[in-house]
Amino acid sequence: MTLEKARELLDTQAGFGGGYNRQGARLIIAEVIREHGQAAADALIREMRLDQLFGFQPGAAP
């Protein structure tokens, strides 16, 4: 998955909020970690404010 595609999918998940969407966002972040590394995932978490929306913490696997 490209980082751009991950941004699109995370934007959709963030738009809906809620528990099911948190799980979907967690799976997307996990895929980003596998393909691009923790630094790329941390950047997405900060950029998209997933720490505030879903409680994800940079530097920790979701």
MOLINKA-V866749 format. One record per run of one state. SS is the DSSP state (H for helix, E for strand, C for the rest). FROM is the first residue (numbers start at 0). TO is the last residue. If there is no record, write none. Layout:
ss:SS from:FROM to:TO
ss:SS from:FROM to:TO
This chain:
ss:C from:0 to:1
ss:H from:2 to:15
ss:C from:16 to:16
ss:H from:17 to:35
ss:C from:36 to:36
ss:H from:37 to:46
ss:C from:47 to:48
ss:H from:49 to:53
ss:C from:54 to:61
